[in-house]
Amino acid sequence: MDLGFIVVIGVAVLLAILVVGIYNNLVGLRQNVKQGVADIDAQLRQRHDLVPNLVETVKGYAGHEAETLEAVIAARNDAARGSPDSGSEQGLRVALDKLLALGEAYPDLKASANFQELQTELADIEDKLAAARRALNAAVSRFNTARESFPAVLFAGALGFDEADFHRLDDSERGKVDQVPQVAFQD
């Protein structure tokens, strides 16, 4: 056999092993990004599910605060329909802050075990959502760094690995809030 032919075959095999390794690494990192998106979606679903229950609890104590309650429901519906980076989630957060402030004006509401439990759940969801966003940003950063590093940068585009966006959930990645469990206030 010709030595040149053996060298060409050896280089081709090494190149194939390199490309397969790069591909597998990028697939794993892309899956981490998708998992981060799913984690954020799960937290947003929990928040959206909690809002009607919180509103129902407040209605029992502060029914005449209809404007605040309607604003919260409208913000929740906008957030459920909209993109999390469109500002609708921020609008929901502001409306929820106003709703929670009603607890200060109504001591009986503030003392309600149901209101306190829902308020605690909401705070927990907000903490988990912030952690999920940090995890997604870290996963996106790792993916983009690996994609843009040499020698992966030579093959990533050709292998179908596009740059991942920070803070982005598109329609295929965002779930829909379907049926929300309802809790009606009991006198």
C-alpha positions in Angstrom: 0.0 0.0 0.0 1.0 3.5 -0.7 2.0 5.5 2.4 0.2 8.6 1.1 -3.1 6.7 0.8 -2.8 5.4 4.4 -2.2 9.0 5.7 -5.2 10.3 3.8 -7.4 7.5 5.2 -6.0 8.2 8.7 -6.7 11.9 8.5 -10.3 11.2 7.1 -11.0 8.8 10.1 -9.6 11.3 12.6 -11.7 14.1 11.0 -14.8 11.9 11.1 -14.2 11.1 14.8 -13.7 14.8 15.6 -17.0 15.8 13.8 -18.9 13.1 15.6 -17.5 14.2 18.9 -18.4 17.8 18.2 -21.9 16.8 17.1 -22.6 14.7 20.2 -21.3 17.5 22.5 -23.5 20.1 20.8 -26.6 17.8 20.9 -26.1 17.4 24.7 -25.7 21.2 25.2 -28.7 21.9 23.0 -30.8 19.5 25.1 -29.8 21.4 28.2 -31.1 24.6 26.7 -34.4 22.9 25.8 -34.6 21.6 29.4 -34.1 25.1 30.7 -36.9 26.4 28.5 -39.2 23.7 29.7 -38.3 24.5 33.3 -39.3 28.1 32.8 -42.5 27.1 31.1 -43.4 24.9 34.0 -42.9 27.7 36.5 -44.9 30.1 34.3 -47.7 27.5 34.2 -47.7 27.3 38.0 -47.9 31.0 38.3 -50.7 31.3 35.8 -52.6 28.5 37.7 -52.2 30.2 41.0 -53.5 33.6 40.0 -57.3 32.7 39.8 -57.1 31.1 43.2 -55.5 34.1 44.7 -58.1 36.4 43.1 -60.9 34.2 44.4 -59.5 34.4 47.9 -59.2 38.2 47.8 -62.7 38.5 46.3 -64.2 37.1 49.5 -62.6 39.8 51.6 -62.4 42.7 49.2 -65.1 42.2 46.6 -65.4 46.0 46.0 -61.7 46.1 44.8 -63.0 44.9 41.4 -60.7 47.1 39.4 -57.6 45.5 40.9 -59.0 42.0 40.6 -60.0 42.6 36.9 -56.5 44.0 36.2 -54.9 40.9 37.6 -57.1 38.5 35.6 -56.5 40.6 32.4 -52.7 40.5 33.0 -52.8 36.8 33.7 -54.7 36.2 30.4 -52.3 38.4 28.5 -49.3 36.5 30.0 -50.9 33.1 29.2 -51.4 34.2 25.5 -48.2 36.2 25.1 -44.6 35.6 24.8 -42.7 35.7 28.2 -40.3 38.3 26.8 -43.1 40.5 25.4 -43.7 42.3 28.7 -46.9 40.5 29.5 -45.1 38.5 32.3 -43.9 41.8 33.8 -47.4 43.2 33.6 -48.6 40.2 35.5 -46.0 40.7 38.1 -47.0 44.3 38.6 -50.7 43.3 38.9 -49.9 40.6 41.4 -47.9 43.1 43.5 -51.0 45.3 43.6 -53.2 42.4 44.6 -50.8 41.3 47.4 -50.8 44.9 48.6 -54.5 44.6 49.3 -53.5 42.2 52.1 -52.2 45.2 54.0 -55.5 47.1 53.6 -57.6 44.2 54.8 -56.3 42.6 58.1 -58.8 39.8 57.9 -57.5 38.9 54.4 -53.9 39.1 55.6 -54.8 36.7 58.5 -56.5 34.3 56.1 -54.6 31.0 56.1 -55.7 30.4 52.4 -54.3 33.9 51.4 -51.1 33.3 53.3 -50.6 29.9 51.7 -51.3 31.2 48.2 -48.9 34.2 48.9 -46.2 31.7 50.0 -46.7 29.6 47.0 -46.4 32.6 44.7 -43.2 33.7 46.4 -41.9 30.1 46.0 -42.8 30.1 42.3 -41.1 33.4 41.7 -37.9 32.1 43.3 -38.0 29.0 41.2 -38.7 31.0 38.1 -35.7 33.2 38.8 -33.5 30.1 39.3 -34.9 28.5 36.1 -34.0 31.7 34.1 -30.5 31.7 35.6 -30.1 28.0 34.7 -31.4 28.6 31.1 -29.0 31.5 30.7 -26.1 29.3 31.9 -27.1 26.5 29.5 -27.4 29.0 26.6 -24.0 30.4 27.4 -22.4 26.9 27.5 -24.1 25.9 24.2 -23.1 29.1 22.4 -19.5 29.0 23.7 -19.1 25.4 22.6 -20.7 26.2 19.2 -18.4 29.1 18.6 -15.2 27.4 19.9 -12.6 26.0 17.5 -12.9 23.5 15.8 -16.7 23.3 16.4 -17.2 26.7 14.7 -16.1 25.0 11.5 -18.9 22.4 11.6 -21.7 23.7 13.8 -23.6 25.7 11.2 -23.3 22.8 8.6 -24.6 20.4 11.3 -27.7 22.5 11.9 -26.7 24.1 15.2 -27.9 27.7 15.3 -27.0 30.2 18.0 -29.4 29.9 21.1 -31.0 33.1 22.3 -31.0 34.3 25.9 -34.5 34.9 27.5 -36.4 33.6 24.5 -39.3 31.2 24.3 -40.9 30.7 20.9 -44.3 29.3 20.2 -43.0 25.7 19.8 -41.2 25.9 23.2 -44.0 27.7 25.2 -46.8 25.6 26.6 -50.4 26.8 26.8 -52.1 27.2 30.1 -55.1 25.0 29.5 -57.3 24.2 32.4 -56.7 26.0 35.6 -57.9 24.5 38.9 -60.4 26.8 40.5 -60.8 27.5 44.2 -63.9 29.5 45.1 -63.9 31.4 48.3 -66.1 29.9 51.0 -67.9 32.1 53.6 
